[in-house]
Amino acid sequence: MTRKPSSDLRRGWTTGACATAATKAALIKLWGGDFPAEVQITLPKGETPVFPLAHHAKGDGWAEVGITKDAGDDPDVTHGALIIVRVRAAGKSVQFKAGEGVGHVTKAGLPIAVGEPAINPVPRQMMTDVVMDMAATYDQPADVEITVSIPDGAAIALKTWNPRLGIKGGLSILGTTGVVRPFSCAAWIASIHRGIDVARADGLRHVAGCTGATSERIVQGLHALPEHAMLDMGDFAGGMLKYLAKKPIERVTIGGGIGKLTKLAQGAVDLHSSRSQVDFTALATMMDDARLADANTALEAFEIAGPPLAQKIADMALAKVSQDFGADMTFDIVVIDRAGAILARAGA
């Protein structure tokens, strides 16, 4: 059984919020004369967090500030990263540049154009708003170049979906609310959606969603799919399928272990162990084998019933997703064991 925390989980702040706070503190130095010890910003929904400065430096015509990202109790790979912003007067309006450890967009389909620094629209707007506010406060022109850097960001990015999404060279500056909500499913599902957007923009006609690393490796090799055709479905079959129903791609392969694909075959679209369960009585009825009703896991049921069960699960999963989501798409199913062997296939 999954145990829930005994106390409330602590929220954290996005890289976009940290970059905004760093921008404000650096402008206070550039235009006001002194670095503050801490800085307060207003987030899109009205929260007003305060950030202590972890780094500051100045030079001829520029100032920079670093804010340490605190992701709260969320298992975020960027927790503890130093988000550094350097500001200087330059050109016209507000301009953004990627420094060390911040990526560039190389594929279409993302909310930022190809060639641009991977600084998402809401963080850009938050930083721009700070520039406008500070320019009015200090009677300065709001013509500022903002360079965002993250030391070790390129290495950290390898642990994220950035390489697959075509964001090269580092991390993204993200966040729509400025707040990291612990253990939220929203960020994962948003990444699935962005993966679909990238695949569509690149003209891909075949993508795949898999429940884990082993099934992903097998499915990718089976169909010789490029990296950006592999959607990070995990347990979120519904998050992937519902978005694909709105933005279809011609062919979709779903791969996974027999346990999670049994849930899919039985109608679940959230495949996490705490949110859906295999109906073993239904398996027993389906296979006309009473022994299956007493199985503890789908793997045990497979050990009892053998390959015919795996094939039946593949066929049922195919029928279910085709019926519910297949108006504009063709599906196929690949059932894979933990060692990477294919137990059954159904569909194209």
Secondary structure, 3 states (H helix, E strand, C coil): CCCCCCCCCCCEECHHHHHHHHHHHHHHHHHHCCCCCEEECCCCCCCCCEEECCEEEEECCEEEEEEECCCCCCCCCCCCCEEEEEEEECCCCEEEEECCCECEECCCCCCCCCCCECECHHHHHHHHHHHHHHHHHHCCCCCEEEEEECCCHHHHHCCCCHHHHCEECCECECCCCCEECCCCCHHHHHHHHHHHHHHHHCCCCEEEEECCHHHHHHHHHHHCCCHHHEECCCCEHHHHHHHHHHCCCCEEEEEECHHHHHHHHCCCCECCCCCCCCCHHHHHHHHCCHHHHHCCCHHHHHHHHCHHHHHHHHHHHHHHHHHHHCCCCEEEEEEECCCCCEEEEEEC
